[in-house]
Amino acid sequence: MVSDKIEKALNKQIRIEAESSQIYLSMACWAEKKGFEGVAEFMFAQADEEREHMLKLLRYLIERGGNAEISELSKPASVFNSPKEMFEEVLKHEIFVSESINDLVAVTFEERDFATHNFLQWYVAEQIEEEATARTILDKINLIGDDRSGFYLFDKDVRSMITPKAE
Ligand code: FEO
């Protein structure tokens, strides 16, 4: 069994991961409309990944005898001025998610719930990767500057950064 405090903290993270999925879906729609096909594919794949993150937490909570809550979700932004602005939002959001995971890990210490602590290590590692990916993409955008033709290659490049789905 998980404690009430752990249950509440896990449910909060479940909502954050679900909202992350919505955020990336919204970004995928924007990119698609603007003709950034590669970026759109990347964002659709990110949205799927975030849903997996959410489901993994949900299944864990149920397995540990907790009550999983499916809550309402906030509406994500749908308009961006540029791919740069959008990826800046991605980085900001992933930093926020990392902080939230860290807070959650801190609660597992308080509650002496070492099983949940162990389980969350996967998320700690995943967040390092997610932040690094956003930074790499922003570096690429900064290198391109205002070069329109550079964005064609950038779009292809981002498509190649999609993580293959685990079988
Ligand atoms: Fe699951 Fe990108 O945080």
Backbone and ligand atoms as CSV (ligand in chain L), in Angstrom:
chain,resi,resn,atom,element,x,y,z
A,1,MET,N,N,0.838,-1.221,0.000
A,1,MET,CA,C,0.000,0.000,0.000
A,1,MET,C,C,0.864,1.259,0.000
A,2,VAL,N,N,0.374,2.262,-0.678
A,2,VAL,CA,C,1.063,3.563,-0.594
A,2,VAL,C,C,0.328,4.435,0.432
A,3,SER,N,N,1.045,5.384,1.024
A,3,SER,CA,C,0.402,6.287,1.994
A,3,SER,C,C,-0.468,7.300,1.238
A,4,ASP,N,N,-1.334,7.999,1.984
A,4,ASP,CA,C,-2.206,9.008,1.362
A,4,ASP,C,C,-1.370,10.098,0.694
A,5,LYS,N,N,-0.278,10.435,1.356
A,5,LYS,CA,C,0.577,11.501,0.843
A,5,LYS,C,C,1.222,11.096,-0.498
A,6,ILE,N,N,1.670,9.850,-0.560
A,6,ILE,CA,C,2.280,9.341,-1.800
A,6,ILE,C,C,1.207,9.243,-2.890
A,7,GLU,N,N,0.025,8.772,-2.503
A,7,GLU,CA,C,-1.071,8.641,-3.474
A,7,GLU,C,C,-1.385,10.007,-4.099
A,8,LYS,N,N,-1.473,11.010,-3.247
A,8,LYS,CA,C,-1.781,12.362,-3.714
A,8,LYS,C,C,-0.676,12.887,-4.650
A,9,ALA,N,N,0.567,12.653,-4.241
A,9,ALA,CA,C,1.701,13.137,-5.040
A,9,ALA,C,C,1.782,12.411,-6.387
A,10,LEU,N,N,1.492,11.116,-6.385
A,10,LEU,CA,C,1.518,10.365,-7.653
A,10,LEU,C,C,0.382,10.825,-8.569
A,11,ASN,N,N,-0.791,11.072,-7.980
A,11,ASN,CA,C,-1.916,11.549,-8.796
A,11,ASN,C,C,-1.610,12.917,-9.412
A,12,LYS,N,N,-0.906,13.743,-8.655
A,12,LYS,CA,C,-0.526,15.057,-9.182
A,12,LYS,C,C,0.388,14.878,-10.399
A,13,GLN,N,N,1.338,13.950,-10.286
A,13,GLN,CA,C,2.265,13.716,-11.394
A,13,GLN,C,C,1.546,13.084,-12.596
A,14,ILE,N,N,0.549,12.247,-12.317
A,14,ILE,CA,C,-0.239,11.642,-13.400
A,14,ILE,C,C,-0.890,12.758,-14.216
A,15,ARG,N,N,-1.422,13.748,-13.531
A,15,ARG,CA,C,-2.053,14.869,-14.231
A,15,ARG,C,C,-1.007,15.666,-15.036
A,16,ILE,N,N,0.141,15.893,-14.447
A,16,ILE,CA,C,1.182,16.657,-15.150
A,16,ILE,C,C,1.620,15.942,-16.435
A,17,GLU,N,N,1.772,14.625,-16.357
A,17,GLU,CA,C,2.184,13.873,-17.556
A,17,GLU,C,C,1.075,13.901,-18.612
A,18,ALA,N,N,-0.174,13.812,-18.169
A,18,ALA,CA,C,-1.298,13.880,-19.120
A,18,ALA,C,C,-1.350,15.262,-19.769
A,19,GLU,N,N,-1.099,16.288,-18.978
A,19,GLU,CA,C,-1.103,17.652,-19.543
A,19,GLU,C,C,0.079,17.837,-20.495
A,20,SER,N,N,1.204,17.193,-20.185
A,20,SER,CA,C,2.361,17.266,-21.088
A,20,SER,C,C,1.972,16.695,-22.449
A,21,SER,N,N,1.249,15.590,-22.431
A,21,SER,CA,C,0.824,14.964,-23.681
A,21,SER,C,C,-0.054,15.932,-24.489
A,22,GLN,N,N,-0.953,16.615,-23.800
A,22,GLN,CA,C,-1.831,17.588,-24.470
A,22,GLN,C,C,-1.021,18.763,-25.050
A,23,ILE,N,N,-0.034,19.216,-24.272
A,23,ILE,CA,C,0.804,20.333,-24.720
A,23,ILE,C,C,1.488,19.960,-26.038
A,24,TYR,N,N,2.057,18.742,-26.095
A,24,TYR,CA,C,2.776,18.341,-27.310
A,24,TYR,C,C,1.825,18.076,-28.475
A,25,LEU,N,N,0.629,17.625,-28.176
A,25,LEU,CA,C,-0.365,17.440,-29.246
A,25,LEU,C,C,-0.689,18.789,-29.876
A,26,SER,N,N,-0.855,19.788,-29.019
A,26,SER,CA,C,-1.174,21.124,-29.492
A,26,SER,C,C,-0.015,21.682,-30.335
A,27,MET,N,N,1.205,21.432,-29.896
A,27,MET,CA,C,2.380,21.880,-30.650
A,27,MET,C,C,2.461,21.146,-31.999
A,28,ALA,N,N,2.107,19.865,-31.996
A,28,ALA,CA,C,2.111,19.082,-33.245
A,28,ALA,C,C,1.144,19.703,-34.251
A,29,CYS,N,N,-0.022,20.102,-33.777
A,29,CYS,CA,C,-1.029,20.712,-34.670
A,29,CYS,C,C,-0.504,22.020,-35.239
A,30,TRP,N,N,0.127,22.827,-34.404
A,30,TRP,CA,C,0.675,24.110,-34.868
A,30,TRP,C,C,1.750,23.863,-35.932
A,31,ALA,N,N,2.664,22.929,-35.650
A,31,ALA,CA,C,3.772,22.645,-36.582
A,31,ALA,C,C,3.238,22.121,-37.910
A,32,GLU,N,N,2.248,21.268,-37.830
A,32,GLU,CA,C,1.635,20.698,-39.037
A,32,GLU,C,C,1.046,21.817,-39.906
A,33,LYS,N,N,0.342,22.722,-39.249
A,33,LYS,CA,C,-0.300,23.832,-39.974
A,33,LYS,C,C,0.728,24.755,-40.623
A,34,LYS,N,N,1.878,24.914,-39.965
A,34,LYS,CA,C,2.915,25.809,-40.487
A,34,LYS,C,C,3.821,25.116,-41.496
A,35,GLY,N,N,3.588,23.844,-41.761
A,35,GLY,CA,C,4.387,23.124,-42.760
A,35,GLY,C,C,5.672,22.513,-42.226
A,36,PHE,N,N,5.819,22.479,-40.912
A,36,PHE,CA,C,6.993,21.812,-40.338
A,36,PHE,C,C,6.626,20.350,-40.065
A,37,GLU,N,N,6.683,19.558,-41.119
A,37,GLU,CA,C,6.231,18.159,-41.017
A,37,GLU,C,C,7.058,17.334,-40.028
A,38,GLY,N,N,8.364,17.529,-40.066
A,38,GLY,CA,C,9.253,16.774,-39.178
A,38,GLY,C,C,9.000,17.118,-37.727
A,39,VAL,N,N,8.877,18.416,-37.473
A,39,VAL,CA,C,8.617,18.874,-36.098
A,39,VAL,C,C,7.267,18.323,-35.629
A,40,ALA,N,N,6.281,18.328,-36.530
A,40,ALA,CA,C,4.956,17.812,-36.171
A,40,ALA,C,C,5.057,16.334,-35.777
A,41,GLU,N,N,5.777,15.548,-36.579
A,41,GLU,CA,C,5.943,14.118,-36.256
A,41,GLU,C,C,6.630,13.944,-34.905
A,42,PHE,N,N,7.641,14.767,-34.671
A,42,PHE,CA,C,8.367,14.723,-33.398
A,42,PHE,C,C,7.413,14.988,-32.236
A,43,MET,N,N,6.560,15.998,-32.402
A,43,MET,CA,C,5.636,16.365,-31.325
A,43,MET,C,C,4.542,15.302,-31.117
A,44,PHE,N,N,4.080,14.700,-32.218
A,44,PHE,CA,C,3.097,13.611,-32.065
A,44,PHE,C,C,3.731,12.458,-31.274
A,45,ALA,N,N,4.994,12.156,-31.597
A,45,ALA,CA,C,5.695,11.071,-30.893
A,45,ALA,C,C,5.899,11.442,-29.418
A,46,GLN,N,N,6.217,12.724,-29.159
A,46,GLN,CA,C,6.388,13.183,-27.765
A,46,GLN,C,C,5.078,13.026,-26.992
A,47,ALA,N,N,3.984,13.387,-27.660
A,47,ALA,CA,C,2.666,13.279,-27.009
A,47,ALA,C,C,2.395,11.826,-26.612
A,48,ASP,N,N,2.747,10.891,-27.512
A,48,ASP,CA,C,2.569,9.460,-27.196
A,48,ASP,C,C,3.438,9.062,-26.011
A,49,GLU,N,N,4.678,9.563,-26.016
A,49,GLU,CA,C,5.604,9.229,-24.924
A,49,GLU,C,C,5.073,9.707,-23.577
A,50,GLU,N,N,4.533,10.927,-23.582
A,50,GLU,CA,C,4.010,11.487,-22.322
A,50,GLU,C,C,2.813,10.685,-21.827
A,51,ARG,N,N,2.011,10.201,-22.777
A,51,ARG,CA,C,0.880,9.359,-22.370
A,51,ARG,C,C,1.402,8.069,-21.723
A,52,GLU,N,N,2.478,7.536,-22.294
A,52,GLU,CA,C,3.103,6.340,-21.698
A,52,GLU,C,C,3.612,6.645,-20.287
A,53,HIS,N,N,4.220,7.837,-20.118
A,53,HIS,CA,C,4.704,8.227,-18.780
A,53,HIS,C,C,3.536,8.254,-17.793
A,54,MET,N,N,2.431,8.794,-18.262
A,54,MET,CA,C,1.239,8.907,-17.408
A,54,MET,C,C,0.716,7.504,-17.052
A,55,LEU,N,N,0.623,6.631,-18.079
A,55,LEU,CA,C,0.084,5.282,-17.847
A,55,LEU,C,C,0.967,4.455,-16.913
A,56,LYS,N,N,2.265,4.630,-17.061
A,56,LYS,CA,C,3.210,3.894,-16.217
A,56,LYS,C,C,3.002,4.246,-14.731
A,57,LEU,N,N,2.791,5.538,-14.456
A,57,LEU,CA,C,2.521,5.989,-13.082
A,57,LEU,C,C,1.182,5.453,-12.589
A,58,LEU,N,N,0.203,5.528,-13.480
A,58,LEU,CA,C,-1.159,5.088,-13.157
A,58,LEU,C,C,-1.169,3.605,-12.779
A,59,ARG,N,N,-0.501,2.795,-13.621
A,59,ARG,CA,C,-0.467,1.346,-13.372
A,59,ARG,C,C,0.271,1.041,-12.073
A,60,TYR,N,N,1.332,1.793,-11.828
A,60,TYR,CA,C,2.104,1.578,-10.595
A,60,TYR,C,C,1.240,1.868,-9.374
A,61,LEU,N,N,0.527,2.998,-9.431
A,61,LEU,CA,C,-0.314,3.396,-8.299
A,61,LEU,C,C,-1.385,2.336,-8.020
A,62,ILE,N,N,-1.993,1.817,-9.081
A,62,ILE,CA,C,-3.029,0.785,-8.919
A,62,ILE,C,C,-2.412,-0.483,-8.325
A,63,GLU,N,N,-1.249,-0.852,-8.865
A,63,GLU,CA,C,-0.557,-2.058,-8.399
A,63,GLU,C,C,-0.233,-1.988,-6.909
A,64,ARG,N,N,0.037,-0.766,-6.430
A,64,ARG,CA,C,0.379,-0.582,-5.017
A,64,ARG,C,C,-0.867,-0.353,-4.141
A,65,GLY,N,N,-2.026,-0.590,-4.716
A,65,GLY,CA,C,-3.258,-0.492,-3.933
A,65,GLY,C,C,-3.785,0.918,-3.738
A,66,GLY,N,N,-3.270,1.874,-4.523
A,66,GLY,CA,C,-3.740,3.256,-4.412
A,66,GLY,C,C,-4.922,3.540,-5.317
A,67,ASN,N,N,-5.540,4.697,-5.107
A,67,ASN,CA,C,-6.643,5.127,-5.975
A,67,ASN,C,C,-6.104,6.109,-7.004
A,68,ALA,N,N,-6.221,5.717,-8.268
A,68,ALA,CA,C,-5.763,6.611,-9.343
A,68,ALA,C,C,-6.903,7.541,-9.723
A,69,GLU,N,N,-6.559,8.802,-9.889
A,69,GLU,CA,C,-7.570,9.808,-10.237
A,69,GLU,C,C,-7.357,10.295,-11.655
A,70,ILE,N,N,-8.429,10.291,-12.443
A,70,ILE,CA,C,-8.332,10.858,-13.789
A,70,ILE,C,C,-8.973,12.246,-13.685
A,71,SER,N,N,-8.147,13.266,-13.755
A,71,SER,CA,C,-8.681,14.611,-13.517
A,71,SER,C,C,-8.874,15.387,-14.821
A,72,GLU,N,N,-9.479,16.552,-14.699
A,72,GLU,CA,C,-9.593,17.435,-15.862
A,72,GLU,C,C,-8.200,17.960,-16.197
A,73,LEU,N,N,-8.029,18.419,-17.444
A,73,LEU,CA,C,-6.712,18.905,-17.871
A,73,LEU,C,C,-6.811,20.352,-18.333
A,74,SER,N,N,-5.730,21.111,-18.110
A,74,SER,CA,C,-5.721,22.513,-18.573
A,74,SER,C,C,-5.549,22.547,-20.089
A,75,LYS,N,N,-6.128,23.583,-20.687
A,75,LYS,CA,C,-6.021,23.732,-22.144
A,75,LYS,C,C,-4.628,24.272,-22.480
A,76,PRO,N,N,-3.903,23.583,-23.368
A,76,PRO,CA,C,-2.553,24.080,-23.685
A,76,PRO,C,C,-2.567,25.237,-24.675
A,77,ALA,N,N,-1.456,25.972,-24.746
A,77,ALA,CA,C,-1.328,27.048,-25.743
A,77,ALA,C,C,-1.371,26.430,-27.130
A,78,SER,N,N,-1.934,27.174,-28.083
A,78,SER,CA,C,-2.046,26.615,-29.430
A,78,SER,C,C,-1.410,27.516,-30.495
A,79,VAL,N,N,-0.942,28.688,-30.089
A,79,VAL,CA,C,-0.337,29.618,-31.050
A,79,VAL,C,C,1.078,29.945,-30.597
A,80,PHE,N,N,2.025,29.864,-31.534
A,80,PHE,CA,C,3.422,30.182,-31.241
A,80,PHE,C,C,3.942,31.108,-32.335
A,81,ASN,N,N,4.872,31.976,-31.971
A,81,ASN,CA,C,5.400,32.910,-32.976
A,81,ASN,C,C,6.409,32.264,-33.907
A,82,SER,N,N,7.060,31.235,-33.436
A,82,SER,CA,C,8.118,30.596,-34.233
A,82,SER,C,C,8.463,29.241,-33.620
A,83,PRO,N,N,9.165,28.385,-34.400
A,83,PRO,CA,C,9.630,27.117,-33.804
A,83,PRO,C,C,10.514,27.392,-32.589
A,84,LYS,N,N,11.290,28.480,-32.655
A,84,LYS,CA,C,12.172,28.800,-31.526
A,84,LYS,C,C,11.358,29.026,-30.252
A,85,GLU,N,N,10.318,29.862,-30.382
A,85,GLU,CA,C,9.481,30.135,-29.208
A,85,GLU,C,C,8.847,28.839,-28.689
A,86,MET,N,N,8.440,27.976,-29.633
A,86,MET,CA,C,7.796,26.734,-29.221
A,86,MET,C,C,8.774,25.831,-28.452
A,87,PHE,N,N,9.998,25.701,-28.977
A,87,PHE,CA,C,10.961,24.837,-28.282
A,87,PHE,C,C,11.457,25.453,-26.975
A,88,GLU,N,N,11.422,26.783,-26.883
A,88,GLU,CA,C,11.740,27.411,-25.587
A,88,GLU,C,C,10.684,27.004,-24.558
A,89,GLU,N,N,9.438,26.953,-25.030
A,89,GLU,CA,C,8.346,26.499,-24.147
A,89,GLU,C,C,8.556,25.043,-23.731
A,90,VAL,N,N,9.027,24.220,-24.698
A,90,VAL,CA,C,9.275,22.796,-24.402
A,90,VAL,C,C,10.310,22.681,-23.283
A,91,LEU,N,N,11.414,23.419,-23.436
A,91,LEU,CA,C,12.477,23.337,-22.424
A,91,LEU,C,C,11.964,23.796,-21.059
A,92,LYS,N,N,11.243,24.914,-21.073
A,92,LYS,CA,C,10.692,25.444,-19.821
A,92,LYS,C,C,9.774,24.401,-19.163
A,93,HIS,N,N,8.960,23.777,-20.000
A,93,HIS,CA,C,8.018,22.792,-19.470
A,93,HIS,C,C,8.758,21.574,-18.905
A,94,GLU,N,N,9.774,21.098,-19.628
A,94,GLU,CA,C,10.494,19.911,-19.145
A,94,GLU,C,C,11.262,20.206,-17.849
A,95,ILE,N,N,11.753,21.443,-17.712
A,95,ILE,CA,C,12.415,21.815,-16.455
A,95,ILE,C,C,11.387,21.779,-15.317
A,96,PHE,N,N,10.190,22.269,-15.609
A,96,PHE,CA,C,9.100,22.220,-14.635
A,96,PHE,C,C,8.777,20.761,-14.254
A,97,VAL,N,N,8.724,19.870,-15.253
A,97,VAL,CA,C,8.430,18.453,-14.974
A,97,VAL,C,C,9.549,17.843,-14.118
A,98,SER,N,N,10.793,18.182,-14.443
A,98,SER,CA,C,11.921,17.644,-13.653
A,98,SER,C,C,11.802,18.076,-12.199
A,99,GLU,N,N,11.442,19.341,-11.982
A,99,GLU,CA,C,11.296,19.831,-10.606
A,99,GLU,C,C,10.172,19.082,-9.894
A,100,SER,N,N,9.120,18.824,-10.635
A,100,SER,CA,C,7.985,18.117,-10.053
A,100,SER,C,C,8.374,16.679,-9.671
A,101,ILE,N,N,9.160,16.029,-10.535
A,101,ILE,CA,C,9.641,14.670,-10.220
A,101,ILE,C,C,10.539,14.730,-8.976
A,102,ASN,N,N,11.401,15.727,-8.917
A,102,ASN,CA,C,12.281,15.863,-7.741
A,102,ASN,C,C,11.474,16.043,-6.455
A,103,ASP,N,N,10.417,16.856,-6.525
A,103,ASP,CA,C,9.552,17.042,-5.354
A,103,ASP,C,C,8.931,15.710,-4.934
A,104,LEU,N,N,8.517,14.948,-5.944
A,104,LEU,CA,C,7.889,13.647,-5.688
A,104,LEU,C,C,8.893,12.695,-5.015
A,105,VAL,N,N,10.110,12.687,-5.522
A,105,VAL,CA,C,11.152,11.839,-4.929
A,105,VAL,C,C,11.394,12.258,-3.473
A,106,ALA,N,N,11.354,13.563,-3.224
A,106,ALA,CA,C,11.549,14.052,-1.849
A,106,ALA,C,C,10.441,13.524,-0.930
A,107,VAL,N,N,9.219,13.453,-1.435
A,107,VAL,CA,C,8.105,12.930,-0.624
A,107,VAL,C,C,8.347,11.451,-0.279
A,108,THR,N,N,8.911,10.692,-1.231
A,108,THR,CA,C,9.149,9.259,-0.947
A,108,THR,C,C,10.145,9.094,0.203
A,109,PHE,N,N,11.090,10.039,0.321
A,109,PHE,CA,C,12.029,9.991,1.451
A,109,PHE,C,C,11.294,10.275,2.756
A,110,GLU,N,N,10.490,11.344,2.727
A,110,GLU,CA,C,9.725,11.713,3.930
A,110,GLU,C,C,8.878,10.540,4.421
A,111,GLU,N,N,8.269,9.837,3.445
A,111,GLU,CA,C,7.340,8.754,3.795
A,111,GLU,C,C,8.048,7.401,3.958
A,112,ARG,N,N,9.345,7.391,3.763
A,112,ARG,CA,C,10.139,6.154,3.796
A,112,ARG,C,C,9.536,5.095,2.857
A,113,ASP,N,N,9.096,5.539,1.674
A,113,ASP,CA,C,8.536,4.633,0.669
A,113,ASP,C,C,9.631,4.366,-0.373
A,114,PHE,N,N,10.457,3.378,-0.070
A,114,PHE,CA,C,11.627,3.135,-0.923
A,114,PHE,C,C,11.274,2.406,-2.219
A,115,ALA,N,N,10.150,1.717,-2.237
A,115,ALA,CA,C,9.704,1.067,-3.474
A,115,ALA,C,C,9.348,2.145,-4.508
A,116,THR,N,N,8.587,3.159,-4.060
A,116,THR,CA,C,8.210,4.244,-4.979
A,116,THR,C,C,9.448,5.060,-5.348
A,117,HIS,N,N,10.337,5.208,-4.385
A,117,HIS,CA,C,11.591,5.914,-4.653
A,117,HIS,C,C,12.338,5.225,-5.800
A,118,ASN,N,N,12.429,3.913,-5.713
A,118,ASN,CA,C,13.088,3.112,-6.744
A,118,ASN,C,C,12.404,3.253,-8.087
A,119,PHE,N,N,11.090,3.118,-8.058
A,119,PHE,CA,C,10.279,3.213,-9.275
A,119,PHE,C,C,10.511,4.550,-9.984
A,120,LEU,N,N,10.671,5.609,-9.202
A,120,LEU,CA,C,10.790,6.958,-9.795
A,120,LEU,C,C,12.153,7.237,-10.426
A,121,GLN,N,N,13.126,6.374,-10.161
A,121,GLN,CA,C,14.457,6.628,-10.737
A,121,GLN,C,C,14.420,6.634,-12.266
A,122,TRP,N,N,13.526,5.838,-12.841
A,122,TRP,CA,C,13.365,5.832,-14.305
A,122,TRP,C,C,12.978,7.238,-14.778
A,123,TYR,N,N,12.094,7.899,-14.040
A,123,TYR,CA,C,11.639,9.248,-14.418
A,123,TYR,C,C,12.762,10.275,-14.251
A,124,VAL,N,N,13.562,10.091,-13.221
A,124,VAL,CA,C,14.683,11.011,-12.999
A,124,VAL,C,C,15.609,10.965,-14.226
A,125,ALA,N,N,15.928,9.737,-14.673
A,125,ALA,CA,C,16.822,9.571,-15.833
A,125,ALA,C,C,16.164,10.104,-17.108
A,126,GLU,N,N,14.886,9.821,-17.261
A,126,GLU,CA,C,14.143,10.261,-18.452
A,126,GLU,C,C,14.155,11.790,-18.559
A,127,GLN,N,N,14.012,12.472,-17.429
A,127,GLN,CA,C,13.980,13.943,-17.460
A,127,GLN,C,C,15.316,14.536,-17.910
A,128,ILE,N,N,16.415,13.873,-17.544
A,128,ILE,CA,C,17.732,14.368,-17.995
A,128,ILE,C,C,17.736,14.347,-19.522
A,129,GLU,N,N,17.245,13.247,-20.091
A,129,GLU,CA,C,17.199,13.105,-21.551
A,129,GLU,C,C,16.277,14.124,-22.198
A,130,GLU,N,N,15.095,14.302,-21.613
A,130,GLU,CA,C,14.115,15.209,-22.218
A,130,GLU,C,C,14.629,16.650,-22.235
A,131,GLU,N,N,15.265,17.049,-21.151
A,131,GLU,CA,C,15.818,18.409,-21.118
A,131,GLU,C,C,16.961,18.540,-22.127
A,132,ALA,N,N,17.796,17.504,-22.212
A,132,ALA,CA,C,18.945,17.551,-23.133
A,132,ALA,C,C,18.460,17.646,-24.583
A,133,THR,N,N,17.415,16.907,-24.918
A,133,THR,CA,C,16.878,16.945,-26.287
A,133,THR,C,C,16.382,18.346,-26.618
A,134,ALA,N,N,15.650,18.953,-25.691
A,134,ALA,CA,C,15.120,20.306,-25.947
A,134,ALA,C,C,16.276,21.297,-26.127
A,135,ARG,N,N,17.323,21.148,-25.325
A,135,ARG,CA,C,18.479,22.063,-25.443
A,135,ARG,C,C,19.185,21.860,-26.780
A,136,THR,N,N,19.337,20.609,-27.205
A,136,THR,CA,C,19.996,20.317,-28.487
A,136,THR,C,C,19.211,20.962,-29.627
A,137,ILE,N,N,17.907,20.836,-29.593
A,137,ILE,CA,C,17.082,21.404,-30.663
A,137,ILE,C,C,17.184,22.933,-30.654
A,138,LEU,N,N,17.176,23.527,-29.485
A,138,LEU,CA,C,17.304,24.998,-29.399
A,138,LEU,C,C,18.669,25.461,-29.922
A,139,ASP,N,N,19.712,24.685,-29.647
A,139,ASP,CA,C,21.048,25.020,-30.180
A,139,ASP,C,C,21.012,25.023,-31.703
A,140,LYS,N,N,20.344,24.041,-32.269
A,140,LYS,CA,C,20.250,23.948,-33.737
A,140,LYS,C,C,19.517,25.175,-34.282
A,141,ILE,N,N,18.419,25.545,-33.640
A,141,ILE,CA,C,17.643,26.710,-34.100
A,141,ILE,C,C,18.504,27.970,-34.032
A,142,ASN,N,N,19.267,28.106,-32.964
A,142,ASN,CA,C,20.114,29.297,-32.827
A,142,ASN,C,C,21.204,29.332,-33.890
A,143,LEU,N,N,21.675,28.153,-34.301
A,143,LEU,CA,C,22.700,28.095,-35.355
A,143,LEU,C,C,22.125,28.548,-36.690
A,144,ILE,N,N,20.888,28.161,-36.951
A,144,ILE,CA,C,20.242,28.501,-38.228
A,144,ILE,C,C,19.989,30.012,-38.327
A,145,GLY,N,N,19.624,30.617,-37.206
A,145,GLY,CA,C,19.292,32.046,-37.218
A,145,GLY,C,C,18.094,32.315,-38.114
A,146,ASP,N,N,18.223,33.230,-39.055
A,146,ASP,CA,C,17.082,33.580,-39.927
A,146,ASP,C,C,17.147,32.912,-41.298
A,147,ASP,N,N,18.037,31.961,-41.453
A,147,ASP,CA,C,18.209,31.290,-42.742
A,147,ASP,C,C,17.010,30.369,-43.037
A,148,ARG,N,N,16.155,30.793,-43.980
A,148,ARG,CA,C,14.933,30.036,-44.282
A,148,ARG,C,C,15.250,28.616,-44.765
A,149,SER,N,N,16.269,28.501,-45.632
A,149,SER,CA,C,16.574,27.167,-46.179
A,149,SER,C,C,17.101,26.258,-45.058
A,150,GLY,N,N,17.724,26.865,-44.053
A,150,GLY,CA,C,18.209,26.088,-42.917
A,150,GLY,C,C,17.070,25.387,-42.200
A,151,PHE,N,N,15.901,26.008,-42.210
A,151,PHE,CA,C,14.750,25.425,-41.521
A,151,PHE,C,C,14.247,24.158,-42.203
A,152,TYR,N,N,14.493,24.059,-43.519
A,152,TYR,CA,C,14.095,22.848,-44.252
A,152,TYR,C,C,14.894,21.659,-43.719
A,153,LEU,N,N,16.207,21.874,-43.596
A,153,LEU,CA,C,17.074,20.806,-43.076
A,153,LEU,C,C,16.808,20.548,-41.592
A,154,PHE,N,N,16.541,21.629,-40.864
A,154,PHE,CA,C,16.234,21.517,-39.436
A,154,PHE,C,C,15.018,20.615,-39.225
A,155,ASP,N,N,14.005,20.839,-40.055
A,155,ASP,CA,C,12.772,20.064,-39.934
A,155,ASP,C,C,13.048,18.571,-40.138
A,156,LYS,N,N,13.878,18.261,-41.148
A,156,LYS,CA,C,14.234,16.851,-41.421
A,156,LYS,C,C,15.030,16.274,-40.249
A,157,ASP,N,N,15.918,17.109,-39.729
A,157,ASP,CA,C,16.792,16.707,-38.636
A,157,ASP,C,C,15.972,16.356,-37.384
A,158,VAL,N,N,14.980,17.190,-37.084
A,158,VAL,CA,C,14.149,16.955,-35.892
A,158,VAL,C,C,13.381,15.634,-36.055
A,159,ARG,N,N,12.923,15.359,-37.275
A,159,ARG,CA,C,12.209,14.092,-37.516
A,159,ARG,C,C,13.125,12.902,-37.157
A,160,SER,N,N,14.417,13.042,-37.484
A,160,SER,CA,C,15.353,11.937,-37.228
A,160,SER,C,C,15.639,11.769,-35.728
A,161,MET,N,N,15.222,12.751,-34.916
A,161,MET,CA,C,15.469,12.655,-33.472
A,161,MET,C,C,14.342,11.950,-32.711
A,162,ILE,N,N,13.340,11.488,-33.453
A,162,ILE,CA,C,12.229,10.799,-32.781
A,162,ILE,C,C,12.754,9.490,-32.185
A,163,THR,N,N,12.472,9.284,-30.901
A,163,THR,CA,C,12.919,8.048,-30.233
A,163,THR,C,C,12.071,6.888,-30.730
A,164,PRO,N,N,12.711,5.801,-31.212
A,164,PRO,CA,C,11.907,4.660,-31.653
A,164,PRO,C,C,11.105,4.102,-30.476
A,165,LYS,N,N,9.897,3.653,-30.764
A,165,LYS,CA,C,9.034,3.114,-29.702
A,165,LYS,C,C,9.614,1.818,-29.159
A,166,ALA,N,N,9.578,1.692,-27.820
A,166,ALA,CA,C,10.050,0.426,-27.205
A,166,ALA,C,C,9.038,-0.658,-27.506
A,167,GLU,N,N,9.517,-1.860,-27.847
A,167,GLU,CA,C,8.595,-2.975,-28.166
A,167,GLU,C,C,8.128,-3.638,-26.885
L,1,FEO,FE1,FE,7.076,12.945,-19.000
L,1,FEO,FE2,FE,8.413,15.095,-20.624
L,1,FEO,O1,O,7.824,14.556,-18.987
